[in-house]
Amino acid sequence: MLFHSNDIMIRFGFAVLSFLLMATVSFGDITSEDMAFLDDLQKRGVRFFWEEANPANGLIYDRARFDGSDGSPDRVASIASVGFGLVALCIGQERGWIDPADAYERVRTTLLYLRDDMPNVRGFYYHFVDISTGERAWNSELSSIDTALLIAGVLTVRQYYEGTEIERLATDIYERVEWPWMLRNGLFSMGWKPESGFLPYHWNNYSEHLILYLLAMGSPTHPIPTEIWHNWRRSPFINYGDRAFLACPPLFTHQYSQSWIDFRDKRDAYADYHLNTILATRAQRRMFMDLTPVYPAYGEDVWGLTASDYPGGYVAWGGPPETRIDGTVTPYAAGGAIAFTPNEAVHTLRHMHKEYGHVIWGDYAFSVAFNPHTDWMSDYVIGIDIGVTVLSAENHRTGFVWDLFMRNPEIQLAMERAGFVDTTPALTDADRQYLEDLAADTWRSIESLVHEESGLPFNDRSRRGMTSLGHIGLHLTALVAAHEFGLITRDEAVQRITRMLESIHRFRTWRGFPANWNHLDTLEPSGTNPWISPAAAGYLAAGLITAARAFPETEYAAQSLLDAMQWEAFLNDDRSALHGGYNPITETFHDEWMLSSLAADSRMGVFMALASGRVPENLWDRLDRTPKNRYHVEYLKPGWDGGGLFMAFMSGLWLDESGTMAFQSARNFAYAQIRHAAELGMPVWGWSASDSPRDGFLGAGRLRDAIVTPHASLLALEHYPVPVLANLRRLEQMGMRHAEWGFYEALDVQTGRRTDNIMHRHQCMSLITLANYLKDDVIRNFFESNITILEGRHRVRELRDTPFNGNRSVYTLQYTPLDIR
């Protein structure tokens, strides 16, 4: 055992560690001196859990004197402290601070006592207990959340000591808990007392209870219904310092569950909880900086409040929103934040150690709280505060606790049941190469669908003699993407674009707009489908602008086509919207067809009209934003009814919609599709307008669960790279990838039949998506470098003003955060 009275590393602490370091090695923004400090901080924390425990039963004091001196205030242990302490013992063993045999025996003793001797009711334990007898102390309740934190520690050591007696003991303890018993009206009660029954308080708003619900959902013996996850409110949702997040003032409420649950790069229907904790932490730091006129010791170097002692006793405080602040600081608020905001957290902890360490630093690290304005300090440390700091520091350094806990199959099952989806942004080198190869194959299929004389694209492999403006805009853009991938030379790209522009100039037009469909041989408009639409023209315009910005040699010919477009010709003043179609034969507009939906592919046409400056700016604000809700996630119509994912994503191939409602809706719609496949037990997902093996083209209102199209999931690549890659590989295994031309059009999952057709526009959407993802938004950058587009963004308030882009954790569409600044 390494914790003895002559332990120089413990007794003299950080000063000695810093002196022994001969050089500073950088770990990103964390230096080797920072790492030495964390080493000392954790070691002192682990020492608390070793020394302030009853070795006969493993119970751990709720609190002790921070300097390690004798005289604990009472004989009371905390079951949550035991949960953190079990994990701390594993960390101590891993880092060589505790002998493995000693650590194993202490854990085994603790679990034996918890299983066989510790008083419990239906597997739930009392919040506070006598450290010798395990009997209820302080008239405390059977605590739902503290039992959950204890079980989290139990399941962590189960993984660490896999294959030993500890594994069996831990499983027995977990499987004994009758989680449904603690539910009241679809929510967990905070606890139960034998004298009065269930407490009148429930876990009904965002707080530290996430681990409680997940442990209960994953239970193999007493699970709660999956729908319970959706019963608690994701509120309050606030804005502080241009950060929009779910608020709960004391920082521990954000940290405790995430000491174990790795929410990084994951979302459910509502939020990114890891990001939420980052935003809440940075908002609190900002709040302390804003409070310096009142409390001058506060600032970027001194911040942090969570549940702690204060001169009047014990209080759960923090912010924002600010709660009863009196100048006190709680170092463990920053300690628990190390895994989330390491630079800010370590900086303030080291500063507090340097400036106040002679008073607040002891054998067990920091005092639980101090007031730099009054010289008050607590004489104690609290086990759960030390625990969250030790675990948070280890998760930042190695991911050790997250890795162990998330291996538990029950937790994996609970995360799946709760609807969590992987949002990991980065892919492996092998994944990126897979996508590069797919881009090359996809380009070959696009090239195979070009009319030799006009250079314009066919619709599909049937090579029937018609093309559309949308296909042309996509093809112009695909040529830019192909050049960026190195699949064609610059001269080849310019030559092909020039030939296309010459052909487009030969189209007959009305007010500068060609018909939607034109014959490839004659370049005459379709006689059976003569409609002219700003929706289709929007994509022609997008392609013209992108090609001209990528290849300035083509700009004059492209710009002359753009200048001729009189967007105001489609304006319906009475309805403050654009007509969807004009028939030049009958010289009439379509009575019912209006470009009226924000979530439709037609929003590009509306944007281009606004960018021209020739229609009123309120057109965008008047676009329909009717929400739908499926799998507890909100997205805008038209959704499945309107033709699937291409409706949501197509405009965003060119237009940077980050932070907008359309952007949020698109990724929520893709999330709903991923969840739809999971609910149906389908191996693949991706629904959008497409050809089908038997029933022809399935467009608006005709999508079928059985018909999956690869391009649909690929459109969501930037939001869900890992699920999209997994989906594409499964589709490939099911025979959906052509040897040279990328993916076939669609698969009937029920029959296994595929559509051997390859549709030009879907291949182009795929290639453009790949270019934006693999080449740093190259298509969007070209498009948005055009002065007309920049002016258009300024005219659209939603594109001009996205204050929470990247700093918003909640996925709802119309949930405006309460501004508390």
C-alpha positions in Angstrom: 0.0 0.0 0.0 1.6 3.3 -1.1 -0.3 5.7 1.2 1.9 6.0 4.2 3.0 8.9 6.5 6.3 9.4 4.7 4.8 9.7 1.2 6.6 12.7 0.0 4.4 13.0 -3.1 1.4 13.3 -0.9 2.8 15.4 1.9 4.6 18.0 -0.2 2.3 17.8 -3.2 2.4 19.8 -6.3 5.5 21.9 -5.4 7.6 18.8 -5.3 6.1 17.4 -8.5 6.7 20.6 -10.4 10.3 20.7 -9.2 10.9 17.1 -10.3 9.7 17.9 -13.8 12.8 18.8 -15.9 10.8 19.9 -19.0 7.4 21.0 -20.0 5.7 18.7 -22.5 2.5 20.0 -24.2 -0.7 17.9 -24.3 -2.6 20.2 -26.6 -3.2 23.2 -24.3 -2.5 21.1 -21.2 1.1 21.0 -20.2 3.1 18.4 -18.4 2.9 20.7 -15.3 -0.8 20.6 -15.6 -0.7 16.8 -15.8 1.5 16.7 -12.7 -1.0 18.8 -10.9 -3.8 16.5 -11.9 -1.7 13.5 -10.8 -1.4 15.0 -7.4 -5.0 16.1 -7.2 -6.2 12.6 -8.1 -3.8 10.9 -5.8 -5.0 12.9 -2.8 -8.6 12.1 -3.8 -7.9 8.4 -4.0 -6.3 8.7 -0.6 -9.5 10.0 0.8 -11.4 7.0 -0.4 -8.9 4.6 1.0 -8.3 6.2 4.4 -11.8 7.5 5.1 -13.5 4.1 4.6 -14.3 1.4 7.1 -12.1 -1.5 6.0 -14.5 -4.0 7.5 -17.4 -3.2 5.2 -16.0 -0.7 2.6 -18.5 2.1 3.6 -17.0 5.6 3.1 -17.5 8.7 5.1 -19.8 11.3 3.6 -17.2 14.0 4.6 -13.9 14.4 6.5 -11.5 17.1 7.4 -9.6 18.3 4.3 -6.2 18.2 6.0 -6.6 14.5 6.8 -6.5 15.1 10.5 -8.6 13.0 12.9 -12.0 14.1 14.0 -14.6 13.3 11.4 -17.8 15.2 12.4 -19.9 12.1 12.6 -20.0 8.4 11.9 -22.1 8.8 8.7 -21.3 7.2 5.3 -22.8 8.2 2.0 -23.8 5.5 -0.4 -23.0 7.8 -3.4 -19.6 8.3 -1.9 -19.2 4.5 -1.9 -20.1 4.5 -5.6 -17.4 7.1 -6.5 -15.0 5.4 -4.1 -15.2 2.0 -5.8 -14.1 3.6 -9.0 -11.4 5.6 -7.3 -9.9 2.3 -6.0 -9.6 1.1 -9.6 -7.9 4.3 -10.7 -5.6 4.0 -7.7 -4.6 0.5 -8.8 -4.2 1.6 -12.4 -1.9 4.4 -11.4 0.1 2.3 -9.0 -1.0 4.1 -5.9 -2.7 1.1 -4.4 -1.5 -2.5 -4.4 -3.7 -4.6 -6.7 -4.3 -7.2 -4.1 -5.3 -4.5 -1.6 -7.6 -2.8 -4.1 -9.3 -6.1 -5.1 -9.9 -7.1 -1.5 -11.4 -3.7 -0.5 -13.8 -3.8 -3.5 -14.7 -7.4 -2.8 -15.4 -6.6 0.9 -17.6 -3.7 -0.1 -19.7 -5.6 -2.6 -20.1 -8.5 -0.2 -21.4 -6.2 2.4 -23.7 -4.4 0.0 -25.2 -7.6 -1.2 -25.5 -9.6 2.0 -25.5 -7.2 5.0 -26.4 -3.6 4.0 -30.0 -2.7 4.8 -32.0 -2.1 1.7 -35.6 -2.1 0.5 -36.2 -3.7 -2.9 -32.5 -3.1 -3.8 -32.6 0.7 -2.9 -30.3 2.0 -0.2 -30.7 4.8 2.4 -28.9 8.0 1.4 -26.9 8.2 4.6 -26.0 5.3 6.9 -23.9 4.5 10.0 -20.4 3.7 8.8 -20.2 0.7 11.2 -23.6 -0.9 11.0 -25.0 0.3 7.7 -28.2 1.4 9.4 -30.1 4.4 8.3 -28.8 7.7 9.6 -30.3 11.2 9.9 -33.8 10.0 9.1 -32.6 9.9 5.5 -34.6 8.5 2.6 -34.2 5.5 0.4 -32.6 7.6 -2.4 -33.2 6.8 -6.0 -30.3 8.9 -7.4 -27.8 8.0 -4.7 -28.6 4.3 -5.2 -28.0 4.9 -8.9 -24.6 6.5 -8.3 -23.7 3.5 -6.1 -24.8 1.1 -8.8 -22.8 3.0 -11.3 -19.7 2.3 -9.2 -20.7 -1.3 -8.8 -21.0 -1.9 -12.5 -17.7 -0.1 -13.2 -15.8 -2.5 -10.9 -17.7 -5.4 -12.4 -16.0 -4.6 -15.7 -12.6 -3.8 -14.1 -12.5 -7.2 -12.3 -14.3 -9.1 -15.0 -14.1 -12.9 -14.5 -13.7 -12.7 -10.7 -16.0 -13.0 -7.8 -16.5 -9.3 -7.9 -18.3 -9.6 -11.3 -20.9 -12.0 -9.8 -21.4 -9.8 -6.7 -21.9 -6.7 -8.7 -24.4 -8.4 -11.0 -26.4 -9.6 -8.0 -26.5 -6.1 -6.5 -27.7 -4.5 -9.8 -30.2 -7.1 -10.7 -31.8 -6.9 -7.2 -33.0 -3.3 -7.7 -36.7 -3.1 -8.4 -36.6 0.1 -10.4 -40.3 0.2 -11.3 -41.3 0.4 -7.6 -39.7 3.9 -7.4 -41.8 5.2 -10.3 -44.7 7.5 -9.6 -46.9 8.8 -12.5 -44.3 7.9 -15.0 -41.4 9.6 -13.3 -38.9 8.5 -10.6 -39.6 9.7 -7.1 -36.6 11.2 -5.4 -37.0 8.7 -2.6 -39.0 6.9 0.0 -39.3 6.9 3.8 -40.8 4.2 5.9 -42.7 6.7 8.0 -44.3 8.6 5.2 -43.8 6.7 1.9 -42.7 8.3 -1.3 -41.3 11.8 -1.3 -43.5 14.3 -3.1 -40.6 15.3 -5.4 -39.8 13.7 -8.7 -37.0 13.7 -11.2 -39.0 15.7 -13.8 -36.7 18.3 -15.1 -33.1 18.2 -16.5 -30.8 17.4 -13.6 -28.3 14.8 -12.4 -30.8 11.9 -12.9 -29.9 10.7 -16.4 -27.9 7.8 -15.1 -30.9 6.7 -12.9 -33.2 6.4 -15.9 -30.6 4.6 -18.0 -29.7 2.1 -15.3 -33.4 1.3 -14.9 -34.1 1.0 -18.6 -31.2 -1.4 -19.1 -32.0 -3.6 -16.1 -32.2 -7.3 -17.2 -34.5 -8.1 -14.2 -36.6 -5.1 -13.4 -36.6 -2.7 -16.4 -38.8 0.4 -16.7 -40.7 1.1 -19.9 -38.6 2.8 -22.6 -41.2 5.6 -22.9 -40.2 6.7 -19.3 -37.1 8.3 -20.8 -39.3 10.8 -22.7 -41.4 11.8 -19.6 -39.0 14.1 -17.9 -38.8 17.7 -19.3 -35.8 19.1 -21.0 -36.1 22.4 -19.2 -35.3 25.1 -18.3 -33.6 26.1 -21.6 -31.7 29.3 -21.2 -29.3 31.6 -23.0 -26.3 33.1 -21.2 -23.4 34.6 -23.1 -24.6 33.4 -26.5 -24.7 29.8 -25.2 -28.1 28.1 -25.2 -28.4 25.0 -23.0 -30.4 23.1 -20.5 -29.8 24.8 -17.1 -29.5 23.4 -13.6 -27.5 25.9 -11.5 -25.2 23.6 -9.4 -22.6 22.2 -11.8 -22.7 18.8 -10.1 -26.1 18.2 -11.7 -24.4 18.2 -15.1 -21.4 16.2 -14.0 -22.5 13.2 -11.8 -24.2 11.1 -14.5 -21.5 11.9 -17.0 -18.8 10.8 -14.6 -19.8 7.3 -16.0 -21.9 7.8 -19.1 -19.9 8.8 -22.1 -22.3 11.1 -24.0 -19.6 12.4 -26.3 -20.7 12.5 -29.9 -24.1 11.1 -29.1 -27.6 12.6 -29.2 -31.1 11.5 -28.4 -34.2 13.1 -29.7 -33.7 16.2 -27.6 -30.1 17.1 -26.9 -26.4 16.6 -26.9 -25.8 16.2 -23.2 -22.0 16.3 -23.3 -22.1 19.6 -25.2 -24.7 20.8 -22.8 -22.3 20.3 -19.8 -19.6 22.2 -21.7 -21.9 25.1 -22.4 -23.2 25.2 -18.8 -19.7 25.2 -17.4 -18.5 28.0 -19.7 -21.6 29.9 -18.9 -20.9 29.7 -15.2 -17.4 30.8 -15.8 -18.7 33.7 -17.8 -21.1 34.5 -15.0 -18.3 34.7 -12.5 -16.4 37.1 -14.8 -19.6 39.2 -15.0 -19.9 39.3 -11.2 -16.5 40.9 -10.6 -18.0 44.3 -9.9 -19.7 42.8 -6.9 -17.1 40.1 -6.0 -13.7 41.3 -7.2 -11.9 38.1 -6.5 -14.1 36.3 -9.0 -13.0 36.1 -12.7 -11.6 33.8 -15.3 -9.0 32.6 -12.7 -11.4 32.0 -9.8 -14.8 30.5 -10.6 -17.0 27.6 -9.7 -20.1 26.8 -7.6 -21.8 23.6 -6.9 -23.5 22.0 -3.9 -21.2 22.8 -1.0 -20.7 24.1 2.5 -21.1 27.8 3.3 -21.1 29.8 6.6 -24.8 28.9 7.1 -24.4 25.1 6.5 -24.8 23.2 3.2 -26.4 24.6 0.1 -27.0 23.6 -3.6 -26.0 26.7 -5.5 -24.5 27.8 -8.7 -25.6 29.4 -11.9 -26.6 30.6 -14.3 -29.3 31.4 -13.3 -27.5 32.8 -10.3 -28.6 31.3 -7.0 -27.9 33.0 -3.6 -24.2 33.8 -4.4 -22.3 35.4 -1.5 -18.7 35.4 -2.8 -18.0 31.7 -2.0 -16.1 29.5 -4.5 -16.3 25.7 -4.7 -13.1 24.3 -6.3 -14.8 21.0 -7.0 -17.2 22.6 -9.5 -14.1 23.1 -11.7 -12.8 19.7 -10.6 -15.9 17.9 -12.0 -15.5 20.0 -15.2 -12.0 18.7 -16.1 -13.4 16.2 -18.6 -15.6 18.8 -20.3 -13.6 22.1 -20.2 -10.1 20.9 -19.3 -8.2 24.1 -20.1 -10.5 26.4 -18.1 -10.9 23.9 -15.3 -7.2 23.1 -14.8 -6.3 26.8 -15.1 -8.6 27.9 -12.3 -7.7 24.9 -10.1 -4.0 25.7 -10.4 -4.6 29.3 -9.8 -6.6 28.6 -6.7 -3.8 26.2 -5.5 -1.2 28.9 -6.1 -3.0 31.8 -4.5 -5.0 30.1 -1.7 -3.3 26.7 -1.4 -1.6 27.7 1.9 -5.1 27.8 3.4 -7.4 25.5 1.4 -5.0 22.7 0.2 -4.6 19.6 2.4 -4.0 15.9 2.4 -7.3 15.4 0.6 -6.7 18.2 -1.9 -9.0 21.3 -1.7 -11.4 22.3 1.0 -14.9 21.9 -0.2 -15.5 25.7 -0.3 -13.9 29.0 0.6 -14.7 32.7 0.3 -11.8 34.8 -0.9 -13.7 37.9 0.0 -14.2 37.1 3.7 -11.5 34.6 4.5 -14.1 32.0 5.4 -13.4 28.4 4.5 -14.8 25.0 5.2 -12.7 22.6 7.2 -14.1 19.6 5.2 -14.1 17.7 2.0 -17.1 15.8 0.8 -16.8 12.4 -0.8 -19.0 13.0 -3.8 -17.1 16.2 -4.6 -13.8 14.5 -4.5 -15.2 11.6 -6.4 -16.5 13.6 -9.3 -13.1 15.3 -9.5 -11.1 12.1 -9.5 -13.3 10.5 -12.1 -13.5 13.6 -14.3 -9.7 14.0 -14.3 -9.2 10.4 -15.3 -11.8 10.6 -18.0 -10.0 13.6 -19.4 -6.6 11.9 -19.2 -7.4 8.4 -20.4 -11.2 7.9 -20.8 -10.8 5.1 -18.3 -14.1 5.3 -16.4 -16.1 6.0 -19.5 -14.6 3.1 -21.3 -15.2 0.7 -18.4 -18.7 1.7 -17.7 -19.9 1.9 -21.3 -18.8 -1.7 -21.8 -21.7 -2.9 -19.7 -24.2 -4.5 -22.1 -27.1 -3.2 -20.0 -26.0 0.4 -20.6 -25.5 -0.2 -24.3 -29.1 -1.5 -24.4 -30.4 1.4 -22.4 -28.7 3.9 -24.7 -30.3 2.2 -27.7 -33.7 2.1 -26.1 -33.4 5.8 -25.2 -32.7 6.6 -28.9 -29.1 7.7 -28.8 -27.4 7.9 -32.2 -23.7 8.3 -32.9 -22.7 11.8 -34.1 -18.9 11.2 -34.1 -17.7 13.9 -36.6 -14.4 12.3 -37.6 -13.8 9.1 -39.6 -10.8 6.8 -39.8 -8.4 6.9 -42.7 -10.0 3.7 -44.0 -13.4 5.3 -43.9 -12.2 8.4 -45.7 -10.6 6.2 -48.4 -13.9 4.3 -48.7 -15.6 7.6 -49.4 -12.9 8.8 -51.8 -13.3 5.5 -53.8 -17.1 6.0 -53.7 -16.7 9.5 -55.1 -14.6 8.2 -58.0 -17.2 5.5 -58.8 -20.1 7.9 -58.5 -18.4 10.3 -60.9 -18.0 7.5 -63.5 -21.7 6.9 -63.3 -22.5 10.6 -63.7 -20.2 10.8 -66.7 -22.0 7.9 -68.3 -25.2 9.9 -68.3 -24.1 12.8 -70.5 -25.5 13.6 -73.9 -22.5 13.7 -76.3 -23.5 16.8 -78.3 -25.1 19.1 -75.8 -23.0 18.0 -72.8 -26.3 18.0 -70.8 -27.3 15.1 -68.5 -29.8 12.4 -69.0 -32.2 11.6 -66.2 -31.1 8.0 -65.7 -29.6 4.9 -67.4 -32.6 4.7 -69.8 -31.0 7.7 -71.5 -34.4 9.0 -72.7 -34.1 12.3 -74.5 -35.1 14.8 -71.8 -33.2 16.8 -69.2 -34.3 19.1 -66.4 -33.0 22.3 -65.0 -32.4 20.7 -61.6 -30.2 18.0 -63.3 -28.3 20.7 -65.2 -27.6 22.6 -62.0 -26.5 19.5 -60.2 -24.3 18.5 -63.1 -22.5 21.8 -63.3 -21.8 21.5 -59.6 -20.7 17.9 -59.9 -18.1 19.0 -62.5 -16.7 21.3 -59.8 -16.7 18.4 -57.3 -15.0 16.0 -59.8 -12.2 18.5 -60.3 -11.7 19.0 -56.6 -11.4 15.2 -56.2 -8.8 15.2 -59.1 -11.1 13.1 -61.3 -10.9 15.5 -64.2 -8.4 18.2 -65.1 -9.2 21.9 -65.0 -9.2 22.1 -68.8 -11.6 19.2 -69.0 -13.9 20.9 -66.5 -13.9 24.2 -68.2 -14.4 22.6 -71.6 -17.4 20.6 -70.4 -19.0 23.6 -68.5 -18.5 25.8 -71.6 -20.3 23.3 -73.8 -23.2 23.1 -71.3 -23.5 26.8 -71.1 -23.7 27.1 -74.9 -26.5 24.6 -74.9 -28.4 26.4 -72.1 -28.2 29.6 -74.0 -30.1 27.9 -76.8 -33.1 27.1 -74.5 -36.3 29.0 -75.1 -37.1 31.2 -72.1 -39.8 33.2 -70.5 -38.6 36.2 -68.4 -35.2 34.6 -68.6 -36.3 31.2 -67.3 -36.1 28.0 -69.4 -38.8 25.3 -69.1 -38.2 22.7 -66.4 -37.8 19.9 -69.0 -36.1 20.2 -72.4 -35.3 17.8 -75.2 -31.6 16.9 -75.3 -31.5 16.5 -79.1 -33.4 19.7 -80.1 -33.0 21.7 -76.8 -36.7 22.5 -77.2 -39.1 22.6 -74.2 -41.2 19.5 -73.5 -44.5 19.6 -75.2 -46.2 17.5 -72.5 -44.7 19.2 -69.5 -44.2 22.8 -70.4 -44.1 24.2 -66.9 -41.5 26.8 -65.9 -40.7 26.9 -62.2 -38.6 29.0 -59.9 -38.0 25.9 -57.8 -36.1 24.1 -60.6 -34.5 27.4 -61.8 -33.1 27.8 -58.3 -30.9 24.8 -58.8 -29.8 25.9 -62.2 -28.8 29.2 -60.7 -26.9 27.5 -57.9 -25.0 25.4 -60.4 -24.2 28.4 -62.6 -22.9 30.4 -59.6 -20.8 27.5 -58.3 -19.2 26.7 -61.7 -18.5 30.4 -62.4 -16.8 30.8 -59.0 -14.7 27.7 -59.4 -13.8 28.5 -63.0 -13.8 32.2 -63.7 -13.3 31.6 -67.4 -17.0 30.6 -67.5 -18.3 33.5 -65.5 -19.5 35.7 -68.3 -21.6 33.1 -70.0 -23.0 31.9 -66.7 -23.7 35.4 -65.4 -25.6 36.4 -68.5 -28.0 33.6 -67.8 -28.4 34.6 -64.2 -28.9 38.3 -65.1 -31.8 37.4 -67.4 -33.8 35.7 -64.6 -36.7 38.0 -63.6 -37.6 36.4 -60.3 -40.3 38.9 -59.5 -42.4 37.5 -62.4 -43.4 34.6 -60.1 -44.5 36.8 -57.2 -48.0 36.5 -55.9 -48.5 39.6 -53.9 -51.8 38.5 -52.4 -50.2 35.4 -50.8 -46.7 36.8 -50.3 -45.2 33.8 -52.0 -43.8 32.7 -55.3 -45.9 30.8 -57.8 -44.6 27.3 -58.2 -45.2 27.1 -62.0 -46.0 29.1 -65.1 -47.4 27.5 -68.3 -46.2 29.4 -71.3 -48.7 27.7 -73.6 -51.7 28.7 -71.6 -50.0 31.8 -70.2 -51.2 31.0 -66.7 -49.8 30.3 -63.3 -50.7 27.1 -61.5 -53.5 28.1 -59.1 -52.4 25.8 -56.2 -48.7 25.5 -56.7 -46.8 27.8 -54.4 -43.3 27.7 -53.0 -44.5 27.9 -49.4 -42.6 25.4 -47.3 -39.3 25.9 -45.6 -38.5 22.2 -45.5 -39.0 21.6 -49.2 -36.4 21.5 -51.9 -38.0 24.6 -53.3 -36.4 26.9 -50.7 -33.4 27.3 -52.9 -35.6 29.0 -55.5 -37.0 31.3 -52.8 -33.5 32.1 -51.7 -32.3 32.9 -55.2 -35.3 35.2 -55.7 -34.5 37.0 -52.5 -30.8 37.2 -53.4 -31.7 38.9 -56.6 -33.2 41.8 -54.6 -36.3 41.7 -56.8 -38.8 40.3 -54.3 -39.8 41.3 -50.8 -37.6 40.0 -47.9 -40.6 38.7 -46.0 -41.0 35.8 -48.4 -38.6 33.7 -46.3 -40.3 34.5 -43.0 -43.6 33.5 -44.5 -42.5 30.0 -45.5 -44.5 27.3 -43.7 -42.8 25.9 -40.6 -45.4 23.4 -39.5 -43.6 20.8 -37.3 -44.1 17.1 -37.2 -43.1 14.8 -34.4 -41.9 11.3 -34.9 -39.8 9.2 -32.4 -40.0 12.2 -30.1 -38.0 14.4 -32.5 -39.3 17.5 -34.3 -38.8 18.2 -38.0 -40.7 20.3 -40.5 -43.1 19.2 -43.1 -43.0 17.8 -45.8 -40.9 14.9 -44.4 -41.8 11.5 -45.6 -45.0 12.8 -47.1 -43.1 15.3 -49.3 -40.6 12.9 -50.7 -38.1 12.1 -48.1 -34.6 13.3 -47.2 -33.7 15.0 -50.4 -36.3 17.6 -49.6 -34.6 18.5 -46.4 -31.0 18.4 -47.6 -30.8 19.4 -51.2 -30.7 23.2 -50.8 -28.0 22.8 -48.2 -25.6 21.2 -50.7 -24.9 24.8 -51.8 -26.2 27.0 -49.1 -24.6 27.0 -45.7 -27.7 26.6 -43.4 -25.8 25.9 -40.2 -27.7 27.0 -37.1 -30.9 27.6 -39.0 -34.3 25.9 -38.5 -33.9 24.2 -41.9 -30.6 22.8 -40.8 -32.0 21.6 -37.5 -35.0 20.1 -39.2 -32.9 18.2 -41.7 -30.7 16.5 -39.1 -33.7 15.8 -37.0 -35.5 14.2 -40.0 -32.4 12.0 -40.6 -32.4 11.1 -36.9 -36.1 10.1 -37.2 -35.2 7.8 -40.1 -32.4 6.1 -38.2 -34.8 5.5 -35.3 -37.5 4.3 -37.7 -35.2 1.6 -39.0 -34.3 0.6 -35.5 -37.9 0.4 -34.4 -38.8 -1.7 -37.5 -35.7 -3.9 -37.0 -34.5 -3.1 -40.5 -30.8 -3.6 -41.3 -30.6 -0.5 -43.5 -32.2 3.0 -43.7 -32.7 5.9 -46.0 -36.0 7.0 -47.5 -36.3 9.5 -50.2 -37.9 9.9 -53.6 -36.4 7.2 -55.9 -37.1 4.6 -58.5 -38.2 1.2 -57.1 -37.7 -2.4 -58.3 -41.4 -2.9 -59.1 -43.6 0.2 -58.7 -41.8 2.8 -60.7 -40.8 6.1 -59.3 -41.8 6.7 -55.7 -42.1 10.4 -55.0 -44.1 12.6 -52.7 -46.6 10.7 -50.6 -45.5 7.3 -52.1 -42.5 6.4 -50.0 -42.6 2.8 -48.7 -40.7 1.4 -45.7 -39.4 -1.5 -47.8 -37.8 0.7 -50.4 -34.4 2.1 -49.2 -32.3 4.3 -51.4 -28.6 4.7 -50.7 -28.3 8.4 -51.6 -30.8 9.3 -48.9 -28.6 8.3 -46.0 -25.5 9.7 -47.7 -27.1 13.1 -47.7 -26.9 13.0 -43.8 -23.2 12.3 -43.9 -22.0 15.5 -42.2 -24.4 14.9 -39.3 -24.1 11.1 -38.8 -20.8 10.0 -40.4 -20.5 6.7 -38.5 -24.1 5.5 -39.0 -24.0 6.6 -42.6 -20.8 4.6 -43.3 -22.2 1.6 -41.5 -25.4 1.8 -43.6 -23.6 2.1 -46.9 -21.4 -0.9 -46.1 -24.5 -3.0 -45.2 -26.1 -1.9 -48.4 -23.0 -2.9 -50.3 -23.0 -6.3 -48.6 -26.6 -6.7 -49.8 -25.5 -6.3 -53.4 -26.3 -2.6 -53.9 -23.0 -1.3 -55.1 -22.1 -1.5 -58.8 -18.6 -2.6 -59.6 -17.7 0.8 -61.2 -20.6 3.2 -60.8 -21.3 3.5 -57.2 -24.6 2.5 -55.7 -27.7 1.4 -57.5 -30.8 3.4 -57.1 -32.9 1.4 -54.5 -33.4 -1.8 -52.7 -36.6 -3.6 -51.7 -35.5 -4.9 -48.3 -38.5 -7.3 -48.0 -37.8 -9.1 -51.3 -34.1 -8.4 -51.7 -34.7 -7.1 -55.2 -32.8 -4.0 -56.3 -33.4 -1.3 -58.9 -30.5 -1.6 -61.3 -31.3 1.9 -62.6 -28.9 4.7 -61.7 -30.5 8.2 -61.5 -28.3 11.2 -62.4 -29.6 13.6 -59.9 -29.2 11.2 -57.0 -25.6 10.4 -58.0 -24.9 14.1 -58.3 -26.3 14.8 -54.8 -24.1 12.0 -53.5 -20.9 13.4 -55.1 -21.6 16.9 -53.9 -22.2 15.7 -50.4 -18.9 13.8 -50.5 -17.1 16.9 -51.8 -18.4 19.1 -49.0 -17.6 16.5 -46.4 -14.2 15.4 -47.6 -13.0 18.7 -49.0 -14.0 21.2 -46.3 -17.3 22.5 -47.6 -15.7 23.2 -51.0 -19.0 23.5 -52.9 -20.6 25.7 -50.3 -17.5 27.9 -50.2 -17.6 28.5 -53.9 -21.3 29.2 -53.9 -21.2 31.6 -51.0 -18.2 33.6 -52.3 -20.5 35.1 -54.9 -21.5 38.7 -54.0 -25.2 38.1 -54.9 -25.3 35.1 -52.4 -23.6 37.2 -49.7 -26.2 39.9 -50.2 -28.9 37.3 -50.2 -27.8 35.9 -46.8 -28.0 39.5 -45.5 -31.5 39.8 -46.7 -32.6 36.6 -45.0 -32.7 37.2 -41.2 -32.4 33.5 -40.4 -29.2 33.1 -42.4 -27.8 36.4 -41.2 -28.4 35.9 -37.5 -27.6 32.5 -36.0 -26.3 33.4 -32.6 -26.2 29.9 -31.1 -24.6 28.1 -34.1 -22.3 25.6 -32.4 -23.3 26.8 -29.0 -26.7 25.2 -28.7 -27.2 21.8 -27.1 -30.9 21.3 -27.7 -32.3 19.9 -31.0 -35.8 21.3 -30.8 -37.0 23.5 -33.6 -38.9 26.4 -32.0 -37.7 26.3 -28.4 -36.4 29.8 -27.8 -34.0 29.9 -24.8 -34.8 32.2 -22.0 -32.3 35.1 -22.1 -31.1 35.6 -18.5 -28.2 37.9 -19.2 
